């Protein structure tokens, strides 16, 4: 089996593709489990180092799997680097707006807004952690917790390491020395404690976003009082955590259930 099959294979169709704003990339895909509901809901934020060429299609497979297991999923698209308004802060603003749209969706669709958890992969893990830091915003539904997968949790360190061919500087509009406020407001490490339960999963073999980022973030956030746990996956690299056919996927599902 190709371990990266989900990056190329078209996902199962969503139940609905719905706008949460007026822009071209302001939409999400909603998938519902069987039954009348209301259903626990997973807010999904895809990764791709914030670049325009990586959209939400590849996480459609995991969303479909979660729907089969009894979760509704609201998978967000958002402006990325290469789109007008993408990058900092527009990308995070889109995710906040898309998350707040759950309140509108729940008027029509059977979503349980008392049972909402966030799931984000890679750069999406960065965005879901930044969203969690804003969980007290009045427009957002309450989050029971977040599950960041191979998350970019320390953007300063990612910039220092030159990961993603320098994408961090492009995303934030400069280096930490040039735009320190952007990094301060946009790094989960700097935003901790978040005040939201967090279960991080990260592959020990990840050579795209190193495990050391999650190790440092977990230790830092826990020392500040956050309820944050790190699950290290010894045989996983970067993509197993979003592959619903990989053995590691079961631990992702267990983490979501633990938060609910």
LUMBA-311966 format. One record per residue (C-alpha): y, x, z; residue number from 1. Coordinates in steps of 0.25 Angstrom, whole numbers, padded with zeros to 4 digits. Example, Ala and Ser with C-alpha at 12.3 -4.5 7.8 and 13.67 -1.06 7.14 Angstrom:
-0018  0049  0031  1 $
-0004  0055  0029  2 $
***
This chain:
0000  0000  0000  1 $
0014  0005  -0004  2 $
0021  0006  0010  3 $
0034  0003  0003  4 $
0030  -0009  -0005  5 $
0040  -0018  0002  6 $
0051  -0010  -0004  7 $
0047  -0014  -0018  8 $
0039  -0027  -0017  9 $
0047  -0040  -0018  10 $
0047  -0047  -0005  11 $
0043  -0061  -0003  12 $
0054  -0071  -0006  13 $
0063  -0075  0006  14 $
0064  -0090  0010  15 $
0079  -0088  0007  16 $
0089  -0078  0003  17 $
0102  -0082  0010  18 $
0117  -0077  0010  19 $
0123  -0073  0023  20 $
0136  -0069  0017  21 $
0144  -0069  0004  22 $
0140  -0056  -0002  23 $
0129  -0052  -0012  24 $
0121  -0045  -0001  25 $
0124  -0055  0010  26 $
0110  -0062  0010  27 $
0097  -0062  0018  28 $
0083  -0067  0015  29 $
0077  -0077  0025  30 $
0062  -0079  0027  31 $
0055  -0089  0036  32 $
0042  -0090  0042  33 $
0033  -0102  0041  34 $
0036  -0114  0051  35 $
0048  -0122  0055  36 $
0054  -0111  0064  37 $
0064  -0107  0069  38 $
0059  -0093  0067  39 $
0062  -0080  0073  40 $
0071  -0072  0064  41 $
0071  -0058  0059  42 $
0084  -0053  0054  43 $
0080  -0042  0044  44 $
0089  -0031  0039  45 $
0083  -0022  0028  46 $
0086  -0007  0026  47 $
0088  0003  0015  48 $
0099  0012  0021  49 $
0109  0002  0018  50 $
0109  0004  0003  51 $
0111  -0006  -0007  52 $
0098  -0004  -0015  53 $
0089  -0008  -0003  54 $
0089  -0023  -0001  55 $
0082  -0033  0008  56 $
0070  -0036  -0002  57 $
0061  -0025  0005  58 $
0062  -0032  0018  59 $
0058  -0045  0012  60 $
0043  -0041  0014  61 $
0044  -0039  0029  62 $
0053  -0052  0030  63 $
0042  -0060  0024  64 $
0032  -0054  0033  65 $
0040  -0058  0045  66 $
0041  -0072  0040  67 $
0026  -0073  0039  68 $
0026  -0069  0054  69 $
0035  -0080  0059  70 $
0049  -0073  0057  71 $
0061  -0078  0049  72 $
0068  -0066  0042  73 $
0082  -0065  0038  74 $
0083  -0052  0029  75 $
0097  -0048  0027  76 $
0103  -0041  0014  77 $
0117  -0034  0016  78 $
0127  -0025  0009  79 $
0122  -0011  0008  80 $
0128  0002  0004  81 $
0131  0000  -0011  82 $
0136  -0014  -0009  83 $
0150  -0018  -0007  84 $
0153  -0018  0007  85 $
0139  -0012  0011  86 $
0138  -0001  0021  87 $
0145  -0001  0034  88 $
0149  -0011  0039  89 $
0146  -0021  0029  90 $
0131  -0019  0029  91 $
0130  -0022  0044  92 $
0140  -0034  0043  93 $
0131  -0040  0033  94 $
0119  -0039  0042  95 $
0127  -0045  0053  96 $
0132  -0056  0044  97 $
0117  -0058  0039  98 $
0112  -0059  0053  99 $
0122  -0069  0058  100 $
0118  -0078  0046  101 $
0105  -0081  0053  102 $
0113  -0091  0061  103 $
0117  -0098  0048  104 $
0102  -0097  0043  105 $
0097  -0103  0056  106 $
0104  -0116  0053  107 $
0095  -0118  0041  108 $
0083  -0110  0043  109 $
0073  -0110  0055  110 $
0078  -0097  0061  111 $
0077  -0094  0076  112 $
0090  -0087  0080  113 $
0085  -0084  0094  114 $
0074  -0076  0088  115 $
0081  -0066  0078  116 $
0077  -0051  0077  117 $
0083  -0041  0068  118 $
0074  -0031  0059  119 $
0080  -0020  0051  120 $
0074  -0008  0044  121 $
0081  0006  0042  122 $
0096  0003  0039  123 $
0092  -0012  0042  124 $
0088  -0007  0055  125 $
0102  -0001  0057  126 $
0108  -0014  0053  127 $
0099  -0022  0062  128 $
0103  -0013  0074  129 $
0118  -0014  0071  130 $
0116  -0029  0070  131 $
0110  -0029  0083  132 $
0122  -0022  0089  133 $
0130  -0034  0085  134 $
0120  -0044  0090  135 $
0131  -0051  0099  136 $
0139  -0054  0087  137 $
0141  -0069  0088  138 $
0137  -0072  0074  139 $
0123  -0066  0075  140 $
0111  -0072  0080  141 $
0105  -0066  0093  142 $
0095  -0055  0090  143 $
0082  -0054  0098  144 $
0081  -0039  0094  145 $
0080  -0030  0082  146 $
0069  -0022  0075  147 $
0075  -0010  0068  148 $
0065  -0003  0059  149 $
0067  0012  0055  150 $
0082  0009  0059  151 $
0094  0017  0055  152 $
0098  0017  0070  153 $
0107  0029  0070  154 $
0116  0030  0058  155 $
0122  0043  0063  156 $
0109  0050  0063  157 $
0105  0044  0050  158 $
0118  0050  0044  159 $
0116  0063  0050  160 $
0102  0064  0044  161 $
0107  0060  0030  162 $
0096  0049  0029  163 $
0097  0039  0018  164 $
0104  0049  0009  165 $
0117  0048  0017  166 $
0117  0033  0017  167 $
0123  0032  0031  168 $
0136  0038  0027  169 $
0137  0029  0015  170 $
0134  0017  0024  171 $
0144  0020  0035  172 $
0155  0026  0025  173 $
0154  0040  0031  174 $
0148  0049  0041  175 $
0149  0047  0056  176 $
0160  0056  0057  177 $
0168  0049  0046  178 $
0165  0035  0051  179 $
0160  0036  0065  180 $
0164  0021  0068  181 $
0154  0016  0057  182 $
0143  0024  0063  183 $
0146  0020  0077  184 $
0146  0005  0073  185 $
0135  0006  0064  186 $
0124  0014  0071  187 $
0114  0007  0080  188 $
0113  0020  0089  189 $
0128  0019  0091  190 $
0128  0003  0093  191 $
0117  0004  0104  192 $
0114  -0003  0113  193 $
0112  -0015  0104  194 $
0108  -0025  0115  195 $
0097  -0030  0106  196 $
0082  -0028  0107  197 $
0077  -0018  0097  198 $
0063  -0013  0092  199 $
0064  -0002  0083  200 $
0053  0002  0074  201 $
0053  0016  0066  202 $
0042  0024  0059  203 $
0040  0038  0064  204 $
0038  0042  0049  205 $
0051  0037  0044  206 $
0058  0047  0036  207 $
0070  0038  0031  208 $
0075  0034  0045  209 $
0069  0043  0055  210 $
0062  0038  0068  211 $
0072  0046  0076  212 $
0083  0037  0074  213 $
0076  0025  0080  214 $
0071  0034  0092  215 $
0085  0038  0095  216 $
0091  0024  0093  217 $
0080  0018  0102  218 $
0083  0028  0113  219 $
0098  0027  0112  220 $
0098  0012  0112  221 $
0088  0011  0123  222 $
0096  0020  0132  223 $
0108  0011  0130  224 $
0099  -0001  0135  225 $
0094  -0007  0122  226 $
0081  -0014  0122  227 $
0076  -0005  0110  228 $
0062  0000  0107  229 $
0057  0009  0096  230 $
0043  0008  0089  231 $
0039  0020  0082  232 $
0030  0018  0070  233 $
0022  0031  0069  234 $
0016  0029  0055  235 $
0028  0022  0049  236 $
0039  0028  0040  237 $
0052  0019  0036  238 $
0046  0007  0029  239 $
0034  0003  0036  240 $
0042  -0005  0046  241 $
0047  -0015  0035  242 $
0033  -0015  0028  243 $
0026  -0028  0032  244 $
0013  -0022  0027  245 $
0014  -0009  0036  246 $
0007  -0008  0050  247 $
0020  -0005  0056  248 $
0026  -0019  0052  249 $
0018  -0026  0063  250 $
0026  -0018  0073  251 $
0039  -0023  0067  252 $
0034  -0037  0068  253 $
0030  -0035  0083  254 $
0044  -0029  0086  255 $
0051  -0042  0080  256 $
0042  -0051  0088  257 $
0044  -0043  0101  258 $
0059  -0046  0099  259 $
0057  -0061  0098  260 $
***
